[in-house]
Amino acid sequence: MNISTLEQYVDQKNTWAKMFGTTKPLSLLNAKDRQKIADSIDADLSPENLTCDGELRGPAVQARYKMLTRAAQELTSIDPSVTFYEYN
């Protein structure tokens, strides 16, 4: 079974949230959660976060950018009403 990039992204966010006990798990089945996921992708695409405050360079940044934009594309295909600011 292939797990989409978006599903991997959401799983990673949910794992971190569970470790820190910050929020309930995000679900792709919930419209509000889909927008929260879009907001999270947007935040991760900001230059500071994309490069981990300059710690990542070159191919690592490109791979991270590619993964995040793929997740954003997948999310947009599921729910065209989500909004992005860094992506597009």
Distance bins in CASP14 RR format, pairs under 12 A and 6 or more apart:
PFRMAT RR
TARGET T0000
AUTHOR 0000-0000-0000
RMODE 2
METHOD distances of the structure
MODEL  1
1 7 0 0 0 0 0 1 0 0 0 0 0
2 8 0 0 0 0 0 1 0 0 0 0 0
2 74 0 0 0 0 0 1 0 0 0 0 0
3 9 0 0 0 0 0 1 0 0 0 0 0
3 10 0 0 0 0 0 1 0 0 0 0 0
3 11 1 0 0 1 0 0 0 0 0 0 0
3 12 0 0 0 0 0 1 0 0 0 0 0
3 71 0 0 0 0 0 1 0 0 0 0 0
3 74 0 0 0 0 0 1 0 0 0 0 0
4 10 0 0 0 0 1 0 0 0 0 0 0
4 11 0 0 0 0 0 1 0 0 0 0 0
4 28 0 0 0 0 1 0 0 0 0 0 0
4 67 0 0 0 0 0 1 0 0 0 0 0
4 70 0 0 0 0 1 0 0 0 0 0 0
4 71 0 0 0 0 1 0 0 0 0 0 0
4 72 0 0 0 0 0 1 0 0 0 0 0
4 73 0 0 0 0 0 1 0 0 0 0 0
4 74 1 0 1 0 0 0 0 0 0 0 0
4 75 0 0 0 0 1 0 0 0 0 0 0
4 77 0 0 0 0 1 0 0 0 0 0 0
4 78 0 0 0 0 1 0 0 0 0 0 0
5 11 0 0 0 0 0 1 0 0 0 0 0
5 12 0 0 0 0 0 1 0 0 0 0 0
5 37 0 0 0 0 0 1 0 0 0 0 0
5 41 0 0 0 0 0 1 0 0 0 0 0
5 63 0 0 0 0 0 1 0 0 0 0 0
5 64 0 0 0 0 0 1 0 0 0 0 0
5 66 0 0 0 0 1 0 0 0 0 0 0
5 67 1 0 1 0 0 0 0 0 0 0 0
5 68 0 0 0 0 1 0 0 0 0 0 0
5 69 0 0 0 0 1 0 0 0 0 0 0
5 70 1 0 1 0 0 0 0 0 0 0 0
5 71 1 0 1 0 0 0 0 0 0 0 0
5 72 0 0 0 0 1 0 0 0 0 0 0
5 73 0 0 0 0 1 0 0 0 0 0 0
5 74 1 0 0 1 0 0 0 0 0 0 0
5 75 0 0 0 0 1 0 0 0 0 0 0
5 77 0 0 0 0 0 1 0 0 0 0 0
6 12 0 0 0 0 0 1 0 0 0 0 0
6 13 0 0 0 0 0 1 0 0 0 0 0
6 26 0 0 0 0 0 1 0 0 0 0 0
6 28 1 0 0 1 0 0 0 0 0 0 0
6 34 0 0 0 0 1 0 0 0 0 0 0
6 37 1 0 0 1 0 0 0 0 0 0 0
6 38 0 0 0 0 0 1 0 0 0 0 0
6 40 0 0 0 0 0 1 0 0 0 0 0
6 41 0 0 0 0 1 0 0 0 0 0 0
6 67 0 0 0 0 1 0 0 0 0 0 0
6 68 0 0 0 0 0 1 0 0 0 0 0
6 69 0 0 0 0 0 1 0 0 0 0 0
6 70 1 0 0 1 0 0 0 0 0 0 0
6 71 1 0 1 0 0 0 0 0 0 0 0
6 72 0 0 0 0 1 0 0 0 0 0 0
6 73 0 0 0 0 1 0 0 0 0 0 0
6 74 1 1 0 0 0 0 0 0 0 0 0
6 75 1 0 1 0 0 0 0 0 0 0 0
6 76 0 0 0 0 1 0 0 0 0 0 0
6 77 0 0 0 0 1 0 0 0 0 0 0
6 78 1 0 0 1 0 0 0 0 0 0 0
6 79 0 0 0 0 0 1 0 0 0 0 0
6 82 0 0 0 0 0 1 0 0 0 0 0
7 13 0 0 0 0 0 1 0 0 0 0 0
7 14 0 0 0 0 0 1 0 0 0 0 0
7 26 0 0 0 0 0 1 0 0 0 0 0
7 27 0 0 0 0 0 1 0 0 0 0 0
7 28 1 0 0 1 0 0 0 0 0 0 0
7 29 0 0 0 0 0 1 0 0 0 0 0
7 37 0 0 0 0 0 1 0 0 0 0 0
7 70 0 0 0 0 0 1 0 0 0 0 0
7 71 0 0 0 0 1 0 0 0 0 0 0
7 74 0 0 0 0 1 0 0 0 0 0 0
7 75 0 0 0 0 0 1 0 0 0 0 0
7 78 0 0 0 0 0 1 0 0 0 0 0
8 14 0 0 0 0 0 1 0 0 0 0 0
8 15 0 0 0 0 0 1 0 0 0 0 0
8 28 0 0 0 0 0 1 0 0 0 0 0
8 67 0 0 0 0 1 0 0 0 0 0 0
8 68 0 0 0 0 0 1 0 0 0 0 0
8 70 0 0 0 0 1 0 0 0 0 0 0
8 71 1 0 0 1 0 0 0 0 0 0 0
8 74 0 0 0 0 0 1 0 0 0 0 0
9 15 0 0 0 0 0 1 0 0 0 0 0
9 16 0 0 0 0 0 1 0 0 0 0 0
9 26 0 0 0 0 1 0 0 0 0 0 0
9 28 0 0 0 0 0 1 0 0 0 0 0
9 37 1 0 0 1 0 0 0 0 0 0 0
9 38 0 0 0 0 0 1 0 0 0 0 0
9 40 0 0 0 0 1 0 0 0 0 0 0
9 41 1 0 0 1 0 0 0 0 0 0 0
9 44 0 0 0 0 1 0 0 0 0 0 0
9 45 0 0 0 0 0 1 0 0 0 0 0
9 64 0 0 0 0 0 1 0 0 0 0 0
9 67 1 0 0 1 0 0 0 0 0 0 0
9 68 1 0 0 1 0 0 0 0 0 0 0
9 69 0 0 0 0 0 1 0 0 0 0 0
9 70 0 0 0 0 1 0 0 0 0 0 0
9 71 1 0 1 0 0 0 0 0 0 0 0
9 72 0 0 0 0 1 0 0 0 0 0 0
9 73 0 0 0 0 0 1 0 0 0 0 0
9 74 0 0 0 0 1 0 0 0 0 0 0
9 75 0 0 0 0 1 0 0 0 0 0 0
10 16 0 0 0 0 0 1 0 0 0 0 0
10 17 0 0 0 0 0 1 0 0 0 0 0
10 25 0 0 0 0 1 0 0 0 0 0 0
10 26 1 0 1 0 0 0 0 0 0 0 0
10 27 1 0 0 1 0 0 0 0 0 0 0
10 28 1 0 0 1 0 0 0 0 0 0 0
10 29 0 0 0 0 0 1 0 0 0 0 0
10 30 0 0 0 0 0 1 0 0 0 0 0
10 33 0 0 0 0 1 0 0 0 0 0 0
10 34 0 0 0 0 1 0 0 0 0 0 0
10 36 0 0 0 0 1 0 0 0 0 0 0
10 37 1 0 0 1 0 0 0 0 0 0 0
10 38 0 0 0 0 0 1 0 0 0 0 0
10 40 0 0 0 0 1 0 0 0 0 0 0
10 41 0 0 0 0 0 1 0 0 0 0 0
10 71 0 0 0 0 1 0 0 0 0 0 0
10 74 0 0 0 0 0 1 0 0 0 0 0
10 75 0 0 0 0 1 0 0 0 0 0 0
10 78 0 0 0 0 0 1 0 0 0 0 0
11 17 0 0 0 0 0 1 0 0 0 0 0
11 18 0 0 0 0 0 1 0 0 0 0 0
11 25 0 0 0 0 1 0 0 0 0 0 0
11 26 0 0 0 0 1 0 0 0 0 0 0
11 27 0 0 0 0 0 1 0 0 0 0 0
11 28 0 0 0 0 0 1 0 0 0 0 0
11 37 0 0 0 0 0 1 0 0 0 0 0
11 71 0 0 0 0 0 1 0 0 0 0 0
12 18 0 0 0 0 0 1 0 0 0 0 0
12 19 0 0 0 0 0 1 0 0 0 0 0
12 25 0 0 0 0 0 1 0 0 0 0 0
12 26 0 0 0 0 0 1 0 0 0 0 0
12 37 0 0 0 0 0 1 0 0 0 0 0
12 40 0 0 0 0 0 1 0 0 0 0 0
12 41 0 0 0 0 0 1 0 0 0 0 0
12 44 0 0 0 0 0 1 0 0 0 0 0
12 67 0 0 0 0 0 1 0 0 0 0 0
12 68 0 0 0 0 0 1 0 0 0 0 0
12 71 0 0 0 0 1 0 0 0 0 0 0
13 19 0 0 0 0 0 1 0 0 0 0 0
13 20 0 0 0 0 0 1 0 0 0 0 0
13 22 0 0 0 0 0 1 0 0 0 0 0
13 23 0 0 0 0 1 0 0 0 0 0 0
13 24 0 0 0 0 0 1 0 0 0 0 0
13 25 0 0 0 0 1 0 0 0 0 0 0
13 26 1 0 0 1 0 0 0 0 0 0 0
13 27 0 0 0 0 0 1 0 0 0 0 0
13 28 0 0 0 0 0 1 0 0 0 0 0
13 33 0 0 0 0 0 1 0 0 0 0 0
13 36 0 0 0 0 1 0 0 0 0 0 0
13 37 1 0 0 1 0 0 0 0 0 0 0
13 38 0 0 0 0 0 1 0 0 0 0 0
13 39 0 0 0 0 0 1 0 0 0 0 0
13 40 1 0 0 1 0 0 0 0 0 0 0
13 41 0 0 0 0 1 0 0 0 0 0 0
13 43 0 0 0 0 0 1 0 0 0 0 0
13 44 0 0 0 0 1 0 0 0 0 0 0
13 68 0 0 0 0 0 1 0 0 0 0 0
13 71 0 0 0 0 0 1 0 0 0 0 0
14 20 0 0 0 0 0 1 0 0 0 0 0
14 21 0 0 0 0 0 1 0 0 0 0 0
14 22 0 0 0 0 0 1 0 0 0 0 0
14 23 0 0 0 0 1 0 0 0 0 0 0
14 24 0 0 0 0 1 0 0 0 0 0 0
14 25 1 0 1 0 0 0 0 0 0 0 0
14 26 1 0 1 0 0 0 0 0 0 0 0
14 27 0 0 0 0 1 0 0 0 0 0 0
14 28 0 0 0 0 0 1 0 0 0 0 0
14 33 0 0 0 0 0 1 0 0 0 0 0
14 36 0 0 0 0 0 1 0 0 0 0 0
14 37 0 0 0 0 0 1 0 0 0 0 0
14 40 0 0 0 0 0 1 0 0 0 0 0
15 21 0 0 0 0 0 1 0 0 0 0 0
15 22 0 0 0 0 0 1 0 0 0 0 0
15 23 0 0 0 0 0 1 0 0 0 0 0
15 25 0 0 0 0 1 0 0 0 0 0 0
15 26 0 0 0 0 0 1 0 0 0 0 0
16 22 0 0 0 0 1 0 0 0 0 0 0
16 23 0 0 0 0 1 0 0 0 0 0 0
16 25 0 0 0 0 0 1 0 0 0 0 0
16 26 0 0 0 0 0 1 0 0 0 0 0
16 40 0 0 0 0 0 1 0 0 0 0 0
16 44 0 0 0 0 0 1 0 0 0 0 0
17 23 1 0 1 0 0 0 0 0 0 0 0
17 24 1 0 0 1 0 0 0 0 0 0 0
17 25 1 0 0 1 0 0 0 0 0 0 0
17 26 1 0 0 1 0 0 0 0 0 0 0
17 33 0 0 0 0 0 1 0 0 0 0 0
17 36 0 0 0 0 0 1 0 0 0 0 0
17 37 0 0 0 0 0 1 0 0 0 0 0
17 40 0 0 0 0 0 1 0 0 0 0 0
18 24 0 0 0 0 1 0 0 0 0 0 0
18 25 1 0 0 1 0 0 0 0 0 0 0
18 26 0 0 0 0 0 1 0 0 0 0 0
23 32 0 0 0 0 0 1 0 0 0 0 0
23 33 0 0 0 0 1 0 0 0 0 0 0
23 36 0 0 0 0 1 0 0 0 0 0 0
23 37 0 0 0 0 0 1 0 0 0 0 0
23 40 0 0 0 0 0 1 0 0 0 0 0
24 30 0 0 0 0 0 1 0 0 0 0 0
24 32 0 0 0 0 0 1 0 0 0 0 0
24 33 0 0 0 0 1 0 0 0 0 0 0
24 36 0 0 0 0 0 1 0 0 0 0 0
25 33 0 0 0 0 1 0 0 0 0 0 0
25 36 0 0 0 0 0 1 0 0 0 0 0
25 37 0 0 0 0 0 1 0 0 0 0 0
26 32 0 0 0 0 1 0 0 0 0 0 0
26 33 1 0 1 0 0 0 0 0 0 0 0
26 34 0 0 0 0 1 0 0 0 0 0 0
26 35 0 0 0 0 0 1 0 0 0 0 0
26 36 1 0 0 1 0 0 0 0 0 0 0
26 37 1 0 1 0 0 0 0 0 0 0 0
26 38 0 0 0 0 0 1 0 0 0 0 0
26 39 0 0 0 0 0 1 0 0 0 0 0
26 40 0 0 0 0 1 0 0 0 0 0 0
26 41 0 0 0 0 0 1 0 0 0 0 0
26 75 0 0 0 0 0 1 0 0 0 0 0
27 33 1 0 1 0 0 0 0 0 0 0 0
27 34 0 0 0 0 1 0 0 0 0 0 0
27 36 0 0 0 0 1 0 0 0 0 0 0
27 37 0 0 0 0 1 0 0 0 0 0 0
27 78 0 0 0 0 0 1 0 0 0 0 0
28 34 1 0 0 1 0 0 0 0 0 0 0
28 35 0 0 0 0 0 1 0 0 0 0 0
28 36 0 0 0 0 0 1 0 0 0 0 0
28 37 1 0 0 1 0 0 0 0 0 0 0
28 38 0 0 0 0 0 1 0 0 0 0 0
28 71 0 0 0 0 0 1 0 0 0 0 0
28 74 0 0 0 0 1 0 0 0 0 0 0
28 75 1 0 0 1 0 0 0 0 0 0 0
28 77 0 0 0 0 0 1 0 0 0 0 0
28 78 1 0 0 1 0 0 0 0 0 0 0
28 79 0 0 0 0 1 0 0 0 0 0 0
28 82 0 0 0 0 0 1 0 0 0 0 0
29 37 0 0 0 0 0 1 0 0 0 0 0
29 78 0 0 0 0 1 0 0 0 0 0 0
29 79 0 0 0 0 0 1 0 0 0 0 0
30 36 0 0 0 0 1 0 0 0 0 0 0
30 37 0 0 0 0 1 0 0 0 0 0 0
30 78 0 0 0 0 0 1 0 0 0 0 0
30 79 0 0 0 0 0 1 0 0 0 0 0
30 82 0 0 0 0 0 1 0 0 0 0 0
31 37 0 0 0 0 0 1 0 0 0 0 0
31 38 0 0 0 0 0 1 0 0 0 0 0
31 75 0 0 0 0 0 1 0 0 0 0 0
31 78 0 0 0 0 0 1 0 0 0 0 0
31 79 1 0 0 1 0 0 0 0 0 0 0
31 80 0 0 0 0 0 1 0 0 0 0 0
31 81 1 0 0 1 0 0 0 0 0 0 0
31 82 0 0 0 0 1 0 0 0 0 0 0
32 38 0 0 0 0 0 1 0 0 0 0 0
32 39 0 0 0 0 0 1 0 0 0 0 0
32 79 0 0 0 0 0 1 0 0 0 0 0
32 81 0 0 0 0 0 1 0 0 0 0 0
32 82 0 0 0 0 0 1 0 0 0 0 0
33 39 0 0 0 0 0 1 0 0 0 0 0
33 40 0 0 0 0 0 1 0 0 0 0 0
33 75 0 0 0 0 0 1 0 0 0 0 0
33 78 0 0 0 0 0 1 0 0 0 0 0
33 79 0 0 0 0 0 1 0 0 0 0 0
33 82 0 0 0 0 0 1 0 0 0 0 0
34 40 0 0 0 0 0 1 0 0 0 0 0
34 41 0 0 0 0 0 1 0 0 0 0 0
34 71 0 0 0 0 0 1 0 0 0 0 0
34 72 0 0 0 0 0 1 0 0 0 0 0
34 74 0 0 0 0 0 1 0 0 0 0 0
34 75 1 0 0 1 0 0 0 0 0 0 0
34 76 0 0 0 0 1 0 0 0 0 0 0
34 77 0 0 0 0 0 1 0 0 0 0 0
34 78 1 0 0 1 0 0 0 0 0 0 0
34 79 1 0 1 0 0 0 0 0 0 0 0
34 80 0 0 0 0 0 1 0 0 0 0 0
34 81 0 0 0 0 1 0 0 0 0 0 0
34 82 1 0 1 0 0 0 0 0 0 0 0
34 83 0 0 0 0 0 1 0 0 0 0 0
34 84 0 0 0 0 0 1 0 0 0 0 0
35 41 0 0 0 0 0 1 0 0 0 0 0
35 42 0 0 0 0 0 1 0 0 0 0 0
35 75 0 0 0 0 1 0 0 0 0 0 0
35 76 0 0 0 0 0 1 0 0 0 0 0
35 78 0 0 0 0 0 1 0 0 0 0 0
35 79 0 0 0 0 1 0 0 0 0 0 0
35 81 0 0 0 0 1 0 0 0 0 0 0
35 82 1 0 1 0 0 0 0 0 0 0 0
35 83 1 0 0 1 0 0 0 0 0 0 0
35 84 0 0 0 0 1 0 0 0 0 0 0
36 42 0 0 0 0 0 1 0 0 0 0 0
36 43 0 0 0 0 0 1 0 0 0 0 0
36 75 0 0 0 0 0 1 0 0 0 0 0
36 79 0 0 0 0 0 1 0 0 0 0 0
36 82 0 0 0 0 1 0 0 0 0 0 0
36 83 0 0 0 0 0 1 0 0 0 0 0
37 43 0 0 0 0 0 1 0 0 0 0 0
37 44 0 0 0 0 0 1 0 0 0 0 0
37 68 0 0 0 0 0 1 0 0 0 0 0
37 71 0 0 0 0 1 0 0 0 0 0 0
37 72 0 0 0 0 1 0 0 0 0 0 0
37 74 0 0 0 0 0 1 0 0 0 0 0
37 75 1 0 0 1 0 0 0 0 0 0 0
37 76 0 0 0 0 0 1 0 0 0 0 0
37 78 0 0 0 0 1 0 0 0 0 0 0
37 79 0 0 0 0 1 0 0 0 0 0 0
37 82 1 0 0 1 0 0 0 0 0 0 0
37 83 0 0 0 0 0 1 0 0 0 0 0
37 84 0 0 0 0 0 1 0 0 0 0 0
37 87 0 0 0 0 0 1 0 0 0 0 0
38 44 0 0 0 0 0 1 0 0 0 0 0
38 45 0 0 0 0 0 1 0 0 0 0 0
38 68 0 0 0 0 0 1 0 0 0 0 0
38 71 0 0 0 0 1 0 0 0 0 0 0
38 72 1 0 0 1 0 0 0 0 0 0 0
38 73 0 0 0 0 0 1 0 0 0 0 0
38 74 0 0 0 0 0 1 0 0 0 0 0
38 75 1 0 1 0 0 0 0 0 0 0 0
38 76 0 0 0 0 1 0 0 0 0 0 0
38 78 0 0 0 0 0 1 0 0 0 0 0
38 79 0 0 0 0 1 0 0 0 0 0 0
38 80 0 0 0 0 0 1 0 0 0 0 0
38 81 0 0 0 0 1 0 0 0 0 0 0
38 82 1 0 1 0 0 0 0 0 0 0 0
38 83 1 0 0 1 0 0 0 0 0 0 0
38 84 1 0 1 0 0 0 0 0 0 0 0
38 85 0 0 0 0 1 0 0 0 0 0 0
38 86 0 0 0 0 0 1 0 0 0 0 0
38 87 0 0 0 0 1 0 0 0 0 0 0
38 88 0 0 0 0 0 1 0 0 0 0 0
39 45 0 0 0 0 0 1 0 0 0 0 0
39 46 0 0 0 0 0 1 0 0 0 0 0
39 72 0 0 0 0 0 1 0 0 0 0 0
39 75 0 0 0 0 0 1 0 0 0 0 0
39 82 0 0 0 0 1 0 0 0 0 0 0
39 83 0 0 0 0 1 0 0 0 0 0 0
39 84 0 0 0 0 1 0 0 0 0 0 0
39 85 0 0 0 0 1 0 0 0 0 0 0
39 86 0 0 0 0 0 1 0 0 0 0 0
39 87 0 0 0 0 0 1 0 0 0 0 0
40 46 0 0 0 0 0 1 0 0 0 0 0
40 49 0 0 0 0 0 1 0 0 0 0 0
40 68 0 0 0 0 1 0 0 0 0 0 0
40 71 0 0 0 0 1 0 0 0 0 0 0
40 72 0 0 0 0 0 1 0 0 0 0 0
40 75 0 0 0 0 0 1 0 0 0 0 0
40 82 0 0 0 0 0 1 0 0 0 0 0
40 84 0 0 0 0 0 1 0 0 0 0 0
40 86 0 0 0 0 0 1 0 0 0 0 0
40 87 0 0 0 0 0 1 0 0 0 0 0
41 49 0 0 0 0 0 1 0 0 0 0 0
41 50 0 0 0 0 0 1 0 0 0 0 0
41 64 0 0 0 0 0 1 0 0 0 0 0
41 65 0 0 0 0 0 1 0 0 0 0 0
41 67 0 0 0 0 1 0 0 0 0 0 0
41 68 1 0 1 0 0 0 0 0 0 0 0
41 69 0 0 0 0 1 0 0 0 0 0 0
41 70 0 0 0 0 0 1 0 0 0 0 0
41 71 1 0 1 0 0 0 0 0 0 0 0
41 72 1 0 1 0 0 0 0 0 0 0 0
41 73 0 0 0 0 0 1 0 0 0 0 0
41 74 0 0 0 0 0 1 0 0 0 0 0
41 75 1 0 0 1 0 0 0 0 0 0 0
41 76 0 0 0 0 0 1 0 0 0 0 0
41 82 0 0 0 0 1 0 0 0 0 0 0
41 83 0 0 0 0 0 1 0 0 0 0 0
41 84 1 0 0 1 0 0 0 0 0 0 0
41 85 0 0 0 0 0 1 0 0 0 0 0
41 86 1 0 0 1 0 0 0 0 0 0 0
41 87 1 0 0 1 0 0 0 0 0 0 0
41 88 0 0 0 0 0 1 0 0 0 0 0
42 49 0 0 0 0 1 0 0 0 0 0 0
42 50 0 0 0 0 0 1 0 0 0 0 0
42 68 0 0 0 0 1 0 0 0 0 0 0
42 69 0 0 0 0 0 1 0 0 0 0 0
42 71 0 0 0 0 0 1 0 0 0 0 0
42 72 0 0 0 0 1 0 0 0 0 0 0
42 75 0 0 0 0 0 1 0 0 0 0 0
42 82 0 0 0 0 1 0 0 0 0 0 0
42 83 0 0 0 0 1 0 0 0 0 0 0
42 84 1 0 1 0 0 0 0 0 0 0 0
42 85 1 0 1 0 0 0 0 0 0 0 0
42 86 1 0 1 0 0 0 0 0 0 0 0
42 87 1 0 0 1 0 0 0 0 0 0 0
42 88 0 0 0 0 1 0 0 0 0 0 0
43 49 1 0 0 1 0 0 0 0 0 0 0
43 50 0 0 0 0 1 0 0 0 0 0 0
43 68 0 0 0 0 0 1 0 0 0 0 0
43 72 0 0 0 0 0 1 0 0 0 0 0
43 84 0 0 0 0 0 1 0 0 0 0 0
43 85 0 0 0 0 1 0 0 0 0 0 0
43 86 1 0 0 1 0 0 0 0 0 0 0
43 87 0 0 0 0 0 1 0 0 0 0 0
44 50 1 0 0 1 0 0 0 0 0 0 0
44 51 0 0 0 0 0 1 0 0 0 0 0
44 52 0 0 0 0 0 1 0 0 0 0 0
44 56 0 0 0 0 0 1 0 0 0 0 0
44 61 0 0 0 0 0 1 0 0 0 0 0
44 64 1 0 0 1 0 0 0 0 0 0 0
44 65 0 0 0 0 1 0 0 0 0 0 0
44 67 0 0 0 0 1 0 0 0 0 0 0
44 68 1 0 1 0 0 0 0 0 0 0 0
44 69 0 0 0 0 0 1 0 0 0 0 0
44 71 0 0 0 0 1 0 0 0 0 0 0
44 72 0 0 0 0 1 0 0 0 0 0 0
44 84 0 0 0 0 0 1 0 0 0 0 0
44 86 0 0 0 0 1 0 0 0 0 0 0
44 87 0 0 0 0 1 0 0 0 0 0 0
45 51 0 0 0 0 0 1 0 0 0 0 0
45 61 0 0 0 0 0 1 0 0 0 0 0
45 64 0 0 0 0 1 0 0 0 0 0 0
45 65 1 0 0 1 0 0 0 0 0 0 0
45 66 0 0 0 0 0 1 0 0 0 0 0
45 67 0 0 0 0 0 1 0 0 0 0 0
45 68 1 0 1 0 0 0 0 0 0 0 0
45 69 1 0 0 1 0 0 0 0 0 0 0
45 70 0 0 0 0 0 1 0 0 0 0 0
45 71 0 0 0 0 1 0 0 0 0 0 0
45 72 1 0 0 1 0 0 0 0 0 0 0
45 84 0 0 0 0 1 0 0 0 0 0 0
45 85 0 0 0 0 1 0 0 0 0 0 0
45 86 1 1 0 0 0 0 0 0 0 0 0
45 87 1 0 1 0 0 0 0 0 0 0 0
45 88 0 0 0 0 0 1 0 0 0 0 0
46 52 0 0 0 0 0 1 0 0 0 0 0
46 53 0 0 0 0 0 1 0 0 0 0 0
46 64 0 0 0 0 0 1 0 0 0 0 0
46 65 0 0 0 0 0 1 0 0 0 0 0
46 68 0 0 0 0 0 1 0 0 0 0 0
46 84 0 0 0 0 0 1 0 0 0 0 0
46 85 0 0 0 0 1 0 0 0 0 0 0
46 86 1 0 1 0 0 0 0 0 0 0 0
46 87 0 0 0 0 0 1 0 0 0 0 0
47 53 0 0 0 0 1 0 0 0 0 0 0
47 54 0 0 0 0 1 0 0 0 0 0 0
47 56 0 0 0 0 0 1 0 0 0 0 0
47 61 0 0 0 0 1 0 0 0 0 0 0
47 64 0 0 0 0 0 1 0 0 0 0 0
47 65 0 0 0 0 0 1 0 0 0 0 0
47 86 0 0 0 0 1 0 0 0 0 0 0
48 54 1 0 0 1 0 0 0 0 0 0 0
48 55 0 0 0 0 0 1 0 0 0 0 0
48 56 0 0 0 0 0 1 0 0 0 0 0
48 61 0 0 0 0 0 1 0 0 0 0 0
48 86 0 0 0 0 0 1 0 0 0 0 0
49 55 0 0 0 0 0 1 0 0 0 0 0
49 56 0 0 0 0 0 1 0 0 0 0 0
49 61 0 0 0 0 0 1 0 0 0 0 0
49 64 0 0 0 0 1 0 0 0 0 0 0
49 65 0 0 0 0 0 1 0 0 0 0 0
49 68 0 0 0 0 1 0 0 0 0 0 0
49 86 0 0 0 0 1 0 0 0 0 0 0
50 56 1 0 0 1 0 0 0 0 0 0 0
50 57 0 0 0 0 0 1 0 0 0 0 0
50 58 0 0 0 0 0 1 0 0 0 0 0
50 60 0 0 0 0 0 1 0 0 0 0 0
50 61 1 0 0 1 0 0 0 0 0 0 0
50 62 0 0 0 0 1 0 0 0 0 0 0
50 63 0 0 0 0 0 1 0 0 0 0 0
50 64 1 0 0 1 0 0 0 0 0 0 0
50 65 1 0 0 1 0 0 0 0 0 0 0
50 66 0 0 0 0 0 1 0 0 0 0 0
50 67 0 0 0 0 0 1 0 0 0 0 0
50 68 1 0 0 1 0 0 0 0 0 0 0
50 69 0 0 0 0 0 1 0 0 0 0 0
50 86 0 0 0 0 1 0 0 0 0 0 0
50 87 0 0 0 0 0 1 0 0 0 0 0
51 57 1 0 0 1 0 0 0 0 0 0 0
51 58 0 0 0 0 1 0 0 0 0 0 0
51 60 0 0 0 0 1 0 0 0 0 0 0
51 61 1 0 1 0 0 0 0 0 0 0 0
51 62 0 0 0 0 0 1 0 0 0 0 0
51 64 0 0 0 0 1 0 0 0 0 0 0
51 65 0 0 0 0 1 0 0 0 0 0 0
52 58 0 0 0 0 0 1 0 0 0 0 0
52 60 0 0 0 0 1 0 0 0 0 0 0
52 61 0 0 0 0 1 0 0 0 0 0 0
52 64 0 0 0 0 1 0 0 0 0 0 0
53 61 0 0 0 0 0 1 0 0 0 0 0
54 60 0 0 0 0 0 1 0 0 0 0 0
54 61 0 0 0 0 1 0 0 0 0 0 0
54 64 0 0 0 0 0 1 0 0 0 0 0
55 61 0 0 0 0 1 0 0 0 0 0 0
55 64 0 0 0 0 0 1 0 0 0 0 0
56 62 0 0 0 0 1 0 0 0 0 0 0
56 63 0 0 0 0 1 0 0 0 0 0 0
56 64 1 0 0 1 0 0 0 0 0 0 0
56 65 0 0 0 0 0 1 0 0 0 0 0
57 63 0 0 0 0 0 1 0 0 0 0 0
57 64 0 0 0 0 0 1 0 0 0 0 0
58 64 0 0 0 0 1 0 0 0 0 0 0
58 65 0 0 0 0 1 0 0 0 0 0 0
58 66 0 0 0 0 0 1 0 0 0 0 0
59 65 0 0 0 0 0 1 0 0 0 0 0
59 66 0 0 0 0 0 1 0 0 0 0 0
60 66 0 0 0 0 0 1 0 0 0 0 0
60 67 0 0 0 0 0 1 0 0 0 0 0
61 67 0 0 0 0 0 1 0 0 0 0 0
61 68 0 0 0 0 0 1 0 0 0 0 0
62 68 0 0 0 0 0 1 0 0 0 0 0
62 69 0 0 0 0 0 1 0 0 0 0 0
63 69 0 0 0 0 0 1 0 0 0 0 0
63 70 0 0 0 0 0 1 0 0 0 0 0
64 70 0 0 0 0 0 1 0 0 0 0 0
64 71 0 0 0 0 0 1 0 0 0 0 0
65 71 0 0 0 0 0 1 0 0 0 0 0
65 72 0 0 0 0 0 1 0 0 0 0 0
65 86 0 0 0 0 0 1 0 0 0 0 0
65 87 0 0 0 0 0 1 0 0 0 0 0
66 72 0 0 0 0 0 1 0 0 0 0 0
66 73 0 0 0 0 0 1 0 0 0 0 0
67 73 0 0 0 0 0 1 0 0 0 0 0
67 74 0 0 0 0 0 1 0 0 0 0 0
68 74 0 0 0 0 0 1 0 0 0 0 0
68 75 0 0 0 0 0 1 0 0 0 0 0
68 84 0 0 0 0 0 1 0 0 0 0 0
68 86 0 0 0 0 1 0 0 0 0 0 0
68 87 1 0 0 1 0 0 0 0 0 0 0
69 75 0 0 0 0 0 1 0 0 0 0 0
69 76 0 0 0 0 0 1 0 0 0 0 0
69 84 0 0 0 0 1 0 0 0 0 0 0
69 86 0 0 0 0 1 0 0 0 0 0 0
69 87 1 0 0 1 0 0 0 0 0 0 0
69 88 0 0 0 0 1 0 0 0 0 0 0
70 76 0 0 0 0 0 1 0 0 0 0 0
70 77 0 0 0 0 0 1 0 0 0 0 0
70 87 0 0 0 0 0 1 0 0 0 0 0
71 77 0 0 0 0 0 1 0 0 0 0 0
71 78 0 0 0 0 0 1 0 0 0 0 0
71 82 0 0 0 0 0 1 0 0 0 0 0
71 84 0 0 0 0 0 1 0 0 0 0 0
71 87 0 0 0 0 1 0 0 0 0 0 0
72 78 0 0 0 0 0 1 0 0 0 0 0
72 79 0 0 0 0 0 1 0 0 0 0 0
72 80 0 0 0 0 0 1 0 0 0 0 0
72 82 0 0 0 0 1 0 0 0 0 0 0
72 83 0 0 0 0 0 1 0 0 0 0 0
72 84 1 0 0 1 0 0 0 0 0 0 0
72 85 0 0 0 0 0 1 0 0 0 0 0
72 86 0 0 0 0 1 0 0 0 0 0 0
72 87 1 0 1 0 0 0 0 0 0 0 0
72 88 0 0 0 0 1 0 0 0 0 0 0
73 79 0 0 0 0 0 1 0 0 0 0 0
73 80 0 0 0 0 0 1 0 0 0 0 0
73 82 0 0 0 0 0 1 0 0 0 0 0
73 84 0 0 0 0 0 1 0 0 0 0 0
73 87 0 0 0 0 1 0 0 0 0 0 0
73 88 0 0 0 0 0 1 0 0 0 0 0
74 80 0 0 0 0 0 1 0 0 0 0 0
74 82 0 0 0 0 0 1 0 0 0 0 0
74 87 0 0 0 0 0 1 0 0 0 0 0
75 81 0 0 0 0 0 1 0 0 0 0 0
75 82 1 0 1 0 0 0 0 0 0 0 0
75 83 0 0 0 0 0 1 0 0 0 0 0
75 84 0 0 0 0 1 0 0 0 0 0 0
75 87 0 0 0 0 1 0 0 0 0 0 0
76 82 1 0 0 1 0 0 0 0 0 0 0
76 83 0 0 0 0 1 0 0 0 0 0 0
76 84 1 0 0 1 0 0 0 0 0 0 0
76 87 0 0 0 0 1 0 0 0 0 0 0
76 88 0 0 0 0 1 0 0 0 0 0 0
82 88 0 0 0 0 0 1 0 0 0 0 0
END
